[in-house]
Amino acid sequence: MTSKRITLIDVASGYYAEDAVIDAASTRLDPASHVWRVWLTQMHGGPSDGIDLVQLSNGRLQLSLLPTRGMGIWKAQLGTLPLKWDSPVLYPVHPSLVDQSRRGGIGWLDGFNELICRCGLSWHGAPGTDTIRDEVGNVISEQFLPLHGRIANLPAHEVYVEVQNKGSINVVGVVDETSVFGERLRLTSKVSTEVGSSEFSIQDTVSNLGGTPAEVEMLYHCNFGTPLLGEESTFYTAAHRVTPRDSRAAEGIDTWDTFLGPTPGYAEQVYFVAPISDALNRGMAVLMSPDGQTALTLRFDTSTLPWLTLWKNTQATADGYCCGLEPSSSFPNNRSFEREQGRVVRLQPGESIDFRLQFEIATSQEQVQSLAEEVSLLQQQAQRRTESTPAADLSPT
């Protein structure tokens, strides 16, 4: 197999491929008749000033990647179908402008507008004090952790493209989350697609580069607004268990898998899911549009992402009408609680963990129906338990 690797950003060597364009002509690889290309630009002006933007087009699907924001995916488009949500934060925000301690530790939201952003690596979830205790319960240390961790506001120091003559296009970014007297974690993220495909995937490797064990939590905040989300949109997943996070979510447990249209004053509802795995050890989540003509399918490796959170945020359009499909290694609670429940990953020095997700966009009623049937068949493995109240092992309150 013939392949080429082209560097876009390499801080170590001082290399930056300004306005680089990678395509069939420049690589002399023409895996298909489709027009495909990858190009690097830098955004200028406003809160986006200085943000690196990598655009990947496979000839059918276009992805907008943000190396400056932890290799998040700002938005995507399949033909004329946009995949995005309309956040009150209109443009990507440079990390230097995000004060995560603001508003009692929820300043992370000041930069939140991506289609897909990572929460982690050392922690994610609600802000609060993380208390670490020894074997007999004595407090060793306490640390305030703001919302959703650091990784979405850290820039990649290396970015490159791999192209193969059989049609595979990969954008790889390397981001370090490090601190003196703290963690030394590395994220190596690979976003992949095939020429002419309606699918893309993410493979992330998190490595502990430090000399002592390190804790890891990862959550993928995958966010969708119109046109996929609308009144009577439906969420499909095969699950052992569905549980409301809190009393507010419990109010809507009978309609937990359907959505309202934009509703001014709506307060978010969150549901915790224990997914059923398929023969390939993958969980499955499907968001179907109101007319049943389009759907987004997310498959995720349950060996390292064993949990799924559904975030329903159907407030007014101007306030950020959205829902989130969120595979994770642990639930978005304070790290102290998740540690007590045994859901925080612990990496030894030199050890790594892989996280894998695959996204597929269906654009016909037949494809959508096939996905719904696949979920139904998977659900036959076990009876789903839908709980009406929060559970002590999933929610701290």
C-alpha positions in Angstrom: 0.0 0.0 0.0 1.4 3.4 -1.0 1.0 6.2 1.5 2.4 9.6 2.2 2.7 11.6 5.4 2.7 15.4 5.2 3.5 17.6 8.2 1.3 20.7 8.8 2.5 21.8 12.2 5.6 20.8 14.2 6.5 23.0 17.1 9.6 21.1 17.9 11.2 21.9 14.5 9.5 25.3 14.1 7.6 24.2 11.0 4.3 25.6 10.0 2.9 24.8 6.6 1.1 28.1 6.1 -1.9 27.8 3.7 -0.9 24.3 2.7 -3.2 22.3 0.4 -2.9 18.5 0.1 -4.8 16.8 -2.7 -4.4 14.1 -5.3 -2.1 16.3 -7.5 0.3 17.3 -4.7 0.6 13.8 -3.3 0.4 12.0 -6.7 -2.1 9.7 -5.0 -5.5 9.5 -6.7 -7.5 6.9 -4.7 -10.8 7.7 -6.5 -12.3 10.0 -9.0 -13.7 12.2 -6.3 -12.2 15.5 -5.6 -10.6 15.4 -2.1 -8.2 17.7 -0.3 -6.9 18.8 3.1 -5.9 22.4 3.8 -4.5 24.4 6.7 -5.5 28.0 7.4 -5.3 30.3 10.4 -8.3 32.3 11.5 -8.0 36.0 12.0 -9.9 38.6 14.0 -12.3 38.4 16.9 -12.2 35.6 19.5 -10.9 33.2 16.7 -7.7 35.2 16.1 -4.7 32.8 15.9 -6.7 29.6 15.8 -5.4 26.9 13.4 -8.1 25.4 11.2 -7.7 22.1 9.2 -10.3 21.5 6.6 -10.7 17.9 5.4 -12.9 17.2 2.4 -13.3 13.6 1.1 -15.2 14.8 -2.0 -18.5 14.3 -0.2 -18.1 15.0 3.5 -16.2 18.0 4.9 -14.9 18.3 8.4 -13.5 21.4 10.1 -10.9 20.5 12.7 -9.5 22.8 15.4 -5.9 21.8 16.4 -5.8 24.9 18.6 -8.7 23.6 20.6 -7.6 20.1 21.5 -8.3 18.7 18.0 -12.0 19.3 18.4 -14.3 19.2 15.3 -16.0 22.5 14.9 -18.6 21.4 12.3 -19.2 19.1 9.4 -21.2 19.0 6.2 -22.4 16.1 4.0 -23.5 17.6 0.7 -26.0 20.2 1.6 -26.7 18.7 5.1 -25.0 20.6 7.9 -23.9 18.8 11.0 -23.5 21.4 13.8 -25.4 23.3 16.4 -26.0 27.0 16.8 -24.2 28.0 20.0 -24.5 31.5 21.4 -20.7 31.3 21.1 -20.7 32.0 17.3 -17.1 31.3 16.4 -14.2 29.1 17.8 -12.7 30.8 20.8 -8.9 31.0 21.3 -8.0 29.1 24.5 -6.2 32.2 25.9 -9.7 33.9 26.1 -11.3 31.1 28.1 -11.1 31.4 31.9 -12.2 28.0 33.1 -12.5 29.3 36.7 -15.1 32.0 35.7 -18.7 31.7 37.0 -17.8 29.3 39.7 -15.9 26.9 37.5 -18.1 26.8 34.4 -16.0 29.2 32.3 -15.4 26.3 29.9 -18.8 27.2 28.4 -17.4 30.5 27.1 -15.6 28.5 24.3 -18.2 25.8 23.8 -19.5 25.6 20.2 -18.0 22.5 18.6 -19.8 19.6 16.9 -17.4 17.3 18.8 -15.2 18.3 21.7 -13.4 16.2 24.2 -13.8 16.5 28.0 -10.8 15.3 30.0 -8.0 14.1 30.1 -7.5 14.2 33.8 -11.1 14.9 34.7 -14.4 15.9 33.3 -17.9 16.6 34.6 -19.4 19.1 37.0 -17.1 21.6 38.7 -16.3 20.9 42.4 -13.6 19.9 44.9 -11.9 16.6 44.3 -10.9 15.1 47.6 -8.3 12.3 47.5 -8.1 10.0 50.5 -5.8 7.3 51.7 -6.8 3.7 52.4 -8.2 4.5 55.8 -10.1 7.6 54.7 -7.7 10.4 55.7 -7.6 13.4 53.3 -4.4 13.5 51.3 -5.2 16.5 49.1 -8.1 18.6 47.8 -8.2 20.4 44.5 -10.9 22.4 42.8 -11.7 21.1 39.3 -13.6 23.3 36.9 -16.0 22.0 34.3 -14.9 19.3 31.8 -11.2 19.5 32.2 -8.4 21.1 30.1 -8.0 19.2 26.9 -10.5 21.2 24.8 -8.5 24.4 25.5 -5.0 23.0 24.8 -3.3 23.4 21.3 -1.8 20.6 19.4 2.0 20.9 19.0 2.2 18.4 16.1 -0.3 17.9 13.2 0.2 15.8 10.1 -1.8 14.2 7.3 -1.6 10.6 6.2 -3.0 9.7 2.8 -3.2 6.2 1.4 -3.7 5.2 -2.3 -6.7 3.0 -1.3 -8.7 6.1 -0.3 -8.0 6.7 3.4 -7.4 10.2 4.6 -6.2 10.7 8.2 -5.5 13.9 10.1 -3.4 13.3 13.2 -2.8 15.7 16.1 -0.7 15.5 19.2 -1.8 17.4 22.3 0.0 17.4 25.7 -1.9 18.0 29.0 1.0 18.5 31.5 1.9 20.4 34.6 4.9 20.5 37.0 3.9 18.5 40.1 0.9 17.3 38.1 -0.1 15.1 35.2 1.9 14.4 32.1 -0.6 13.0 29.6 -0.5 13.0 25.8 -3.4 12.7 23.5 -2.7 11.4 20.0 -5.8 11.9 17.9 -6.5 10.5 14.5 -9.5 11.6 12.5 -10.1 9.3 9.5 -12.4 9.1 6.5 -12.5 7.4 3.1 -12.7 9.2 -0.2 -16.4 9.7 -1.1 -17.7 8.3 2.2 -20.5 9.6 4.5 -18.6 8.2 7.5 -15.7 9.3 9.6 -14.0 8.0 12.7 -11.9 9.1 15.7 -9.2 7.0 17.3 -7.6 8.6 20.3 -4.7 7.3 22.3 -4.0 8.8 25.8 -0.6 8.0 27.2 0.9 8.6 30.6 4.3 10.0 29.9 5.0 10.7 33.6 6.9 8.6 36.1 4.0 8.0 38.5 0.5 6.6 37.9 -2.1 9.0 36.5 -5.9 9.2 36.5 -7.7 9.6 33.2 -11.3 10.4 32.4 -12.6 11.0 28.8 -16.0 12.1 27.5 -16.9 13.0 23.9 -19.4 15.8 23.8 -21.0 15.2 20.4 -23.5 18.0 19.8 -26.3 18.3 17.3 -28.9 21.0 16.5 -31.2 21.5 13.5 -31.9 20.0 11.0 -31.2 16.6 12.7 -32.7 17.9 15.9 -36.3 19.1 16.0 -39.7 18.5 17.4 -40.4 14.7 17.3 -36.7 13.8 16.7 -36.0 10.4 18.2 -33.0 8.9 20.0 -32.4 5.2 19.6 -30.0 3.1 21.6 -29.8 -0.4 23.0 -29.3 -0.3 26.8 -29.3 -2.4 29.9 -30.2 0.6 31.9 -31.5 4.2 31.6 -31.4 6.5 34.6 -32.2 10.2 35.1 -29.3 12.2 36.5 -31.4 14.3 38.9 -35.0 15.2 39.8 -35.3 17.5 36.8 -34.4 14.6 34.4 -36.8 12.4 36.3 -39.7 14.7 35.3 -39.2 13.6 31.7 -38.4 10.0 32.0 -41.5 8.9 30.1 -40.2 10.9 27.0 -36.5 10.6 27.6 -35.8 9.4 24.0 -37.8 12.1 22.2 -37.3 15.8 21.8 -39.2 19.1 21.9 -38.8 21.9 19.4 -37.1 25.1 20.7 -38.6 25.8 24.1 -37.7 29.1 25.8 -36.9 28.6 29.4 -36.3 24.8 29.0 -34.0 23.5 31.7 -31.6 20.8 30.6 -32.4 17.1 31.2 -29.6 14.5 31.4 -29.9 10.7 31.3 -27.2 8.1 32.1 -27.2 5.0 29.9 -25.5 1.6 30.3 -25.3 0.5 26.6 -25.5 -3.0 25.2 -22.5 -4.0 23.1 -22.7 -5.6 19.6 -20.5 -8.5 18.4 -17.7 -6.0 17.8 -17.9 -4.7 21.3 -19.5 -1.4 20.2 -22.3 0.6 21.7 -24.7 2.3 19.3 -26.6 5.7 19.4 -28.8 7.0 16.7 -30.4 10.5 16.4 -33.2 10.5 13.8 -34.5 13.7 12.3 -38.2 14.7 12.7 -39.1 13.6 9.2 -37.3 10.3 9.4 -35.2 11.0 6.3 -31.8 11.6 7.9 -30.0 10.2 11.0 -26.6 10.3 12.7 -25.2 7.1 14.0 -22.5 7.0 16.6 -20.8 3.7 17.4 -18.2 3.6 20.2 -15.9 1.0 21.7 -17.4 -0.1 25.0 -14.2 -1.7 26.2 -12.9 1.8 27.1 -16.1 3.9 26.6 -18.6 1.8 28.6 -21.1 4.6 29.3 -23.3 7.0 27.4 -24.9 10.2 28.5 -27.8 11.9 26.7 -27.9 15.7 27.1 -31.3 17.2 26.2 -30.9 21.0 25.9 -33.9 22.0 23.8 -34.0 25.6 24.9 -34.7 28.6 22.6 -32.8 28.6 19.3 -31.0 31.8 20.3 -29.8 30.2 23.5 -28.3 27.1 21.9 -30.9 24.6 20.9 -29.0 21.3 21.1 -28.7 17.7 22.2 -25.5 15.8 23.1 -24.6 12.2 22.6 -21.7 11.6 25.0 -19.8 8.3 25.1 -17.5 8.2 28.0 -15.1 6.3 30.3 -17.0 7.6 33.3 -20.1 9.7 34.0 -19.9 13.5 34.1 -19.9 13.8 37.8 -17.1 15.1 40.1 -14.0 13.0 39.9 -14.2 12.1 43.7 -17.6 10.4 43.1 -16.5 8.6 40.0 -13.4 7.4 41.7 -15.5 6.0 44.6 -17.6 4.1 42.1 -14.5 2.6 40.4 -15.0 4.4 37.0 -11.8 6.5 36.9 -9.1 5.0 34.7 -5.6 4.7 36.2 -2.6 4.5 33.9 0.7 3.3 35.0 3.9 5.1 33.8 4.3 4.4 30.1 0.8 2.9 29.8 -1.8 4.0 27.2 -5.5 3.6 26.5 -7.3 3.8 23.2 -10.8 5.3 22.6 -12.6 4.7 19.3 -15.7 6.2 17.8 -17.3 6.0 14.3 -19.9 8.4 12.9 -22.2 7.6 10.0 -24.7 9.9 8.3 -27.8 8.2 6.7 -29.7 10.3 4.1 -32.6 8.1 3.1 -35.6 6.8 4.9 -34.5 3.2 4.0 -31.1 3.7 5.6 -32.7 5.3 8.7 -35.2 2.5 9.1 -32.4 0.0 8.8 -30.5 1.7 11.7 -33.6 1.7 13.9 -34.1 -2.0 13.2 -30.4 -2.7 14.1 -30.9 -1.0 17.5 -34.1 -3.0 18.0 -32.3 -6.2 17.3 -29.5 -5.3 19.6 -31.9 -4.5 22.4 -33.2 -8.1 22.2 -30.1 -9.2 24.0 -31.4 -7.9 27.3 -34.5 -6.2 28.7 -34.0 -2.5 29.3 -34.5 -1.2 32.8 -35.7 2.4 32.7 -35.5 3.9 36.2 -37.8 6.7 37.3 -35.5 8.2 39.9 -31.8 9.0 40.2 -29.6 6.1 41.3 -27.1 6.3 44.2 -24.3 4.6 42.1 -24.7 7.0 39.2 -25.6 10.4 40.7 -24.1 12.0 43.8 -27.3 13.7 44.7 
